[in-house]
Amino acid sequence: MQKLLSIVVPSYNAEKYLEYNLNSLCLEGILEELEVIAVDDGSRDSTADIIDRYAEKYPGTVVPVHKENGGHGSGINAGIKHATGLYFRVIDADDWANGEDLKNLISYIKSLSDKLPDIIAGGFYWVYGHDDSAPYKAEFEKPFEGVEYKHIYKFDEVAEKAYIKMHSLTIRTEILKKNDIKIDEHCYYVDTEYILYPIPYVDTVVFLDDHLYRYSISRAGQSMNPQQMMKNKTQYDHVLDELFKFYEKASAMECVSDKKRLYIEHLISRVYASRIKILLWDRISPATRKELIDMEEDLRKKYPEIYRNNVIKAVDLFRTSGYWLYYPAAVVQHFKK
């Protein structure tokens, strides 16, 4: 019997969190339908041993993959390569799933006939800790106003309303495999590559009223905290450049409608806005303000549609002020940092 859902768990030195993650996935009643691809990305702690122990405990469900270190994207690529499930999703080793929502997702997939939505999108919680006892809040209560859950939409119908993050995304595995979707390795900040690269090939999407993914945001050294983003800004620039290349390629594809192109522009503009925030964390000086202005002018000339279709209000305020808001905004960000 084909598995209904493959979940890849990219894991690097994750011994503190991995058991909690795998316990949230390996649930009685869904083991036959679920495939957990646990990827040891060259860990130097006991991550590999934990994965092997769970593979032995749950044969046919937990698939152990041991590989040299290649970064988060490499773990996802390995998951795509090994996946046999009808649908595919990512849950990082220091995060976990809500058991009831995971069961409901598999039950929903099981209920589908031959009309398979390309994307199944749900909600998720930001968790200020590492287990279900910690405080949490929803990223959003609903994907957009007026959403009809379990209704299969054409992607173009919701492209201007919804923003489907990695933590929300379950996608047909065939789309990833058939179109050879691969994301950058040895690099942080590749989530947007993962959620954007399949979009040209997506036709339909359905939304479920759940918060399956539990996203822990309190771990020291996470890639999205200010210090790490400053340290890794070269990697951030690399991913942004790759997204621009993808945009150029996608814009020329017949399968990319105007609505899809706008969706891609909106998501890249979000990544670009975070690059501006990295500049705000840099030293406060006229030279940094000039770097911001030069970066903006470069975007406006090379990718005017992405510049014009910005969705972050703070970026519009910078532009309206002639970038004089740089100074007070940078001071605020330094205090937050």
Sequence and secondary structure as in RCSB ss.txt:
>XXXX:A:sequence
MQKLLSIVVPSYNAEKYLEYNLNSLCLEGILEELEVIAVDDGSRDSTADIIDRYAEKYPGTVVPVHKENGGHGSG
INAGIKHATGLYFRVIDADDWANGEDLKNLISYIKSLSDKLPDIIAGGFYWVYGHDDSAPYKAEFEKPFEGVEYK
HIYKFDEVAEKAYIKMHSLTIRTEILKKNDIKIDEHCYYVDTEYILYPIPYVDTVVFLDDHLYRYSISRAGQSMN
PQQMMKNKTQYDHVLDELFKFYEKASAMECVSDKKRLYIEHLISRVYASRIKILLWDRISPATRKELIDMEEDLR
KKYPEIYRNNVIKAVDLFRTSGYWLYYPAAVVQHFKK
>XXXX:A:secstr
   SEEEEEEESS TTTHHHHHHHH  TTTTTTEEEEEEEES SSSHHHHHHHHHHHSTTTEEEEEE    HHHH
HHHHHHH  SSEEEE  TT EE HHHHHHHHHHHHH  S   SEEE  EEEESSSSTTS EEES SSSSTT  TT
  EEHHHHTTT    GGGEEEEHHHHHHTT    SS S  HHHHHHTTGGG  EEEE S   EEEE   TT TTS
HHHHHHTHHHHHHHHHHHHHHHHHHHT TT  HHHHHHHHHHHHHHHHHHHHHHHHS  SHHHHHHHHHHHHHHH
HH HHHHHT   HHHHHHHHTTTTTHHHHHHHHHHH 
